[in-house]
Amino acid sequence: MINKYRRTVNKEFEESSFWPTFTDLLSTVLMVVILILFSSESITGSVEQDLAKNVSNSVEKALKEDGLQVEVNKDTGQVTFGEKTMFDTDSFELKPEAKEILKTFIPKYVSAIYKDYGDNISKIIIEGHTDDVGSYIYNLDLSQKRAYSVAEFMVGEEIGNYEYKDKLTKDIVAIGRSQAELIKDANDNVNRDASRRVEIKYEIKIN
């Protein structure tokens, strides 16, 4: 009788002990997953920061020596071309001077990105942006055509051959954003000159 009672008690104890043990195990697994995610985000952020710094440093000389009217965000590596530099009003055809700028700038920019970080680049994105004058659909069409014009020139024959051009051809994407991302001043007024632009940016992947 005593042995039977002990077996019953031990069985109940084992069953009651299972859940706390399982809960502890589950908590440990979740903690490991969270640490991995934070670690991945940290690595991604580090690569993005290093890449942006690398791009900025690599094109700085070209900007100074050639007087290129190009804005480079030192935090993100994003490059911005204003409309006046690239296109006539309501036009998506690149100006001759815009082509000369791209011929000088793009090989250096692409080399800066792919030389050390080629395995971490999934896309090179060309985004066209407009101001808020006119309909959204009209501006969407114009911004898309402008982005495509820049992308086409970057990988076309007119710009000539340069290092990593073949890789860029596979990675490049052209997107029209219309008036979805307007540039505003401190008083929340739309800066139409600044809003009409083309941006070149990259997308990071971590293997």
C-alpha positions as CSV (number, residue, x, y, z in Angstrom):
1,M,0.0,0.0,0.0
2,I,2.8,2.4,0.9
3,N,4.7,1.6,-2.3
4,K,1.5,2.1,-4.3
5,Y,1.0,5.5,-2.6
6,R,4.7,6.5,-3.3
7,R,4.3,5.6,-7.0
8,T,1.1,7.7,-7.2
9,V,2.8,10.7,-5.5
10,N,5.9,10.4,-7.7
11,K,3.9,10.2,-10.8
12,E,1.9,13.3,-9.8
13,F,5.1,15.1,-9.0
14,E,6.7,14.2,-12.3
15,E,3.6,15.3,-14.2
16,S,3.4,18.6,-12.2
17,S,7.2,19.2,-12.7
18,F,7.0,18.8,-16.5
19,W,5.3,22.1,-17.3
20,P,7.6,24.4,-15.3
21,T,10.5,22.6,-17.0
22,F,9.0,22.9,-20.5
23,T,8.2,26.6,-19.8
24,D,11.8,27.3,-18.8
25,L,13.0,25.5,-22.0
26,L,10.6,27.5,-24.1
27,S,11.7,30.8,-22.5
28,T,15.3,29.9,-23.2
29,V,14.6,29.1,-26.9
30,L,12.7,32.4,-27.3
31,M,15.6,34.3,-25.6
32,V,18.1,32.7,-28.1
33,V,15.9,33.6,-31.0
34,I,15.6,37.2,-29.8
35,L,19.3,37.4,-29.4
36,I,19.9,36.1,-32.9
37,L,17.4,38.7,-34.3
38,F,19.1,41.5,-32.4
39,S,22.5,40.3,-33.6
40,S,21.3,40.2,-37.2
41,E,19.9,43.7,-37.0
42,S,23.2,44.9,-35.5
43,I,25.2,43.3,-38.3
44,T,22.9,44.8,-40.9
45,G,23.1,48.2,-39.4
46,S,26.9,47.9,-39.2
47,V,27.2,46.9,-42.9
48,E,24.8,49.7,-43.9
49,Q,26.8,52.3,-41.9
50,D,30.1,51.0,-43.3
51,L,28.8,51.0,-46.9
52,A,27.4,54.5,-46.6
53,K,30.7,55.8,-45.3
54,N,32.5,53.9,-48.0
55,V,30.3,55.4,-50.7
56,S,30.6,58.9,-49.3
57,N,34.4,58.7,-49.1
58,S,34.7,57.2,-52.6
59,V,32.7,59.8,-54.4
60,E,33.9,62.8,-52.4
61,K,36.9,63.3,-54.6
62,A,34.8,63.2,-57.7
63,L,32.4,65.7,-56.3
64,K,35.2,68.2,-55.5
65,E,37.3,67.7,-58.5
66,D,34.6,67.6,-61.2
67,G,32.1,70.0,-59.5
68,L,29.3,67.4,-59.8
69,Q,25.9,68.7,-58.6
70,V,25.2,65.5,-56.6
71,E,23.9,65.2,-53.1
72,V,25.1,62.2,-51.1
73,N,23.6,61.3,-47.8
74,K,26.5,60.4,-45.5
75,D,24.2,58.3,-43.2
76,T,22.5,56.2,-45.9
77,G,24.7,56.5,-49.0
78,Q,21.7,57.7,-51.0
79,V,22.4,59.9,-53.9
80,T,20.0,62.7,-55.1
81,F,20.0,64.4,-58.4
82,G,17.8,67.5,-58.7
83,E,15.4,67.9,-61.7
84,K,17.3,71.0,-63.0
85,T,20.4,68.9,-63.3
86,M,18.8,66.0,-65.1
87,F,15.7,67.1,-67.0
88,D,13.7,69.9,-68.6
89,T,10.3,70.6,-67.1
90,D,7.8,67.8,-67.8
91,S,10.5,65.9,-69.8
92,F,12.0,62.5,-69.0
93,E,14.8,62.8,-71.6
94,L,18.2,63.2,-69.9
95,K,19.9,66.5,-70.7
96,P,23.3,66.2,-72.4
97,E,25.0,67.6,-69.3
98,A,23.2,65.1,-67.1
99,K,24.7,62.3,-69.2
100,E,28.2,63.7,-68.8
101,I,27.6,63.8,-65.0
102,L,26.4,60.2,-65.0
103,K,29.4,59.1,-67.1
104,T,31.8,60.5,-64.5
105,F,29.8,59.7,-61.4
106,I,28.2,56.2,-61.9
107,P,31.4,54.1,-62.5
108,K,32.9,55.5,-59.3
109,Y,29.6,55.1,-57.3
110,V,29.1,51.5,-58.5
111,S,32.7,50.6,-57.8
112,A,32.4,52.0,-54.3
113,I,29.4,49.9,-53.6
114,Y,30.4,46.6,-55.2
115,K,34.1,46.5,-54.4
116,D,33.8,45.5,-50.8
117,Y,30.1,44.9,-50.3
118,G,29.0,43.2,-53.5
119,D,27.7,40.1,-51.7
120,N,25.5,42.3,-49.5
121,I,23.7,44.2,-52.2
122,S,20.4,42.8,-53.4
123,K,19.2,45.8,-55.5
124,I,20.3,49.2,-56.8
125,I,17.1,51.3,-56.8
126,I,16.5,54.3,-59.0
127,E,13.5,56.3,-57.8
128,G,11.8,59.2,-59.6
129,H,10.0,61.8,-57.6
130,T,7.8,64.8,-58.6
131,D,6.2,67.8,-56.8
132,D,2.5,68.1,-56.1
133,V,1.5,70.1,-59.2
134,G,-0.7,68.0,-61.6
135,S,-2.5,64.8,-61.0
136,Y,-1.0,61.9,-59.1
137,I,-1.3,59.6,-62.1
138,Y,0.4,62.0,-64.5
139,N,3.3,62.5,-62.0
140,L,3.5,58.7,-61.5
141,D,4.0,58.2,-65.2
142,L,6.6,61.1,-65.4
143,S,8.5,59.9,-62.3
144,Q,8.6,56.3,-63.6
145,K,9.8,57.4,-67.0
146,R,12.5,59.6,-65.4
147,A,13.7,56.7,-63.2
148,Y,13.8,54.4,-66.2
149,S,15.8,56.9,-68.3
150,V,18.5,57.1,-65.6
151,A,18.5,53.3,-65.1
152,E,18.7,52.7,-68.9
153,F,21.6,55.1,-69.3
154,M,23.5,53.6,-66.3
155,V,23.5,50.1,-68.0
156,G,23.3,51.1,-71.6
157,E,25.9,51.4,-74.3
158,E,26.2,55.2,-74.3
159,I,27.8,55.3,-70.9
160,G,30.5,52.8,-72.0
161,N,32.0,49.9,-70.1
162,Y,33.0,50.1,-66.5
163,E,33.7,47.7,-63.6
164,Y,30.7,45.9,-62.2
165,K,28.4,47.1,-65.0
166,D,27.2,43.5,-65.7
167,K,26.4,43.0,-62.0
168,L,24.5,46.3,-61.9
169,T,22.5,45.3,-64.9
170,K,21.1,42.4,-62.9
171,D,20.5,44.3,-59.7
172,I,19.0,47.6,-61.0
173,V,15.4,48.5,-60.5
174,A,13.5,51.7,-61.6
175,I,10.5,53.0,-59.6
176,G,8.3,56.0,-60.0
177,R,7.1,57.5,-56.7
178,S,5.0,60.4,-58.1
179,Q,4.3,62.9,-55.3
180,A,4.3,60.3,-52.5
181,E,7.4,61.6,-50.8
182,L,7.4,65.4,-51.0
183,I,10.2,67.4,-49.5
184,K,8.9,70.0,-47.1
185,D,10.5,72.9,-45.2
186,A,10.4,73.7,-41.5
187,N,6.9,75.2,-41.8
188,D,5.6,72.1,-43.5
189,N,5.3,73.8,-46.9
190,V,6.2,71.8,-50.0
191,N,9.6,72.6,-51.5
192,R,8.7,71.9,-55.1
193,D,12.2,72.4,-56.5
194,A,13.7,69.9,-54.0
195,S,10.8,67.4,-54.5
196,R,11.5,67.0,-58.2
197,R,14.4,64.7,-58.0
198,V,15.9,61.3,-58.8
199,E,17.4,59.2,-56.1
200,I,19.8,56.3,-56.3
201,K,19.9,54.0,-53.3
202,Y,20.8,50.4,-52.5
203,E,19.1,47.5,-50.7
204,I,21.2,45.4,-48.2
205,K,20.9,41.7,-47.8
206,I,22.7,39.7,-45.1
207,N,23.5,36.1,-45.8
